[in-house]
């Protein structure tokens, strides 16, 4: 099995400029993260864009959708900014039913050292291999279906829109 990783930017890949205190993009950290995590899964990495998800327009989401449709792999992980990840998941979920697509991101940039990105990437790769076709969001050890996920910006966590009984994808908190 081969998984395609599509990089779109987001906090996951941000760098910190110590001179002016801004965050910016240079290149993706995904290859370094896979190496650090001792990942032996066959992957193909495509950098589609490097942008903050708050800057994404409908054309950018359409580009992600087109890349997913064109991918020869039917298992896809997308690194994405967390602020609008649920929006992109909805577009993909309404449009693609024959592939397993998992979106993930980070609340803290990988370069900061205490990032949740490495854990989230590993979780997303595992979910992409194990789940049936559909579109999912994987964050902080949890997995949500595209049609029942939101980012709670007050708490800084992803949660269901409407609480449901546990499924193979989402289970109650421990």
Secondary structure as the mmCIF struct_conf table of DSSP 4:
data_model
#
loop_
_struct_conf.conf_type_id
_struct_conf.id
_struct_conf.beg_label_comp_id
_struct_conf.beg_label_asym_id
_struct_conf.beg_label_seq_id
_struct_conf.end_label_comp_id
_struct_conf.end_label_asym_id
_struct_conf.end_label_seq_id
STRN STRN1 UNK A 2 UNK A 9
BEND BEND1 UNK A 10 UNK A 10
HELX_RH_3T_P HELX_RH_3T_P1 UNK A 11 UNK A 13
STRN STRN2 UNK A 14 UNK A 16
TURN_TY1_P TURN_TY1_P1 UNK A 18 UNK A 20
STRN STRN3 UNK A 23 UNK A 25
BEND BEND2 UNK A 27 UNK A 27
HELX_RH_AL_P HELX_RH_AL_P1 UNK A 30 UNK A 36
TURN_TY1_P TURN_TY1_P2 UNK A 37 UNK A 38
BEND BEND3 UNK A 41 UNK A 41
STRN STRN4 UNK A 42 UNK A 51
HELX_RH_3T_P HELX_RH_3T_P2 UNK A 53 UNK A 55
HELX_RH_AL_P HELX_RH_AL_P2 UNK A 58 UNK A 70
BEND BEND4 UNK A 72 UNK A 72
BEND BEND5 UNK A 74 UNK A 74
STRN STRN5 UNK A 75 UNK A 79
BEND BEND6 UNK A 82 UNK A 82
TURN_TY1_P TURN_TY1_P3 UNK A 83 UNK A 84
HELX_RH_AL_P HELX_RH_AL_P3 UNK A 85 UNK A 95
BEND BEND7 UNK A 98 UNK A 99
STRN STRN6 UNK A 100 UNK A 104
BEND BEND8 UNK A 107 UNK A 108
HELX_RH_3T_P HELX_RH_3T_P3 UNK A 110 UNK A 112
BEND BEND9 UNK A 113 UNK A 114
BEND BEND10 UNK A 116 UNK A 116
HELX_RH_AL_P HELX_RH_AL_P4 UNK A 117 UNK A 130
BEND BEND11 UNK A 131 UNK A 131
HELX_LH_PP_P HELX_LH_PP_P1 UNK A 132 UNK A 132
BEND BEND12 UNK A 133 UNK A 133
STRN STRN7 UNK A 134 UNK A 139
TURN_TY1_P TURN_TY1_P4 UNK A 140 UNK A 141
STRN STRN8 UNK A 142 UNK A 145
TURN_TY1_P TURN_TY1_P5 UNK A 146 UNK A 147
BEND BEND13 UNK A 148 UNK A 148
STRN STRN9 UNK A 150 UNK A 152
TURN_TY1_P TURN_TY1_P6 UNK A 153 UNK A 156
STRN STRN10 UNK A 157 UNK A 159
BEND BEND14 UNK A 161 UNK A 162
BEND BEND15 UNK A 168 UNK A 169
#
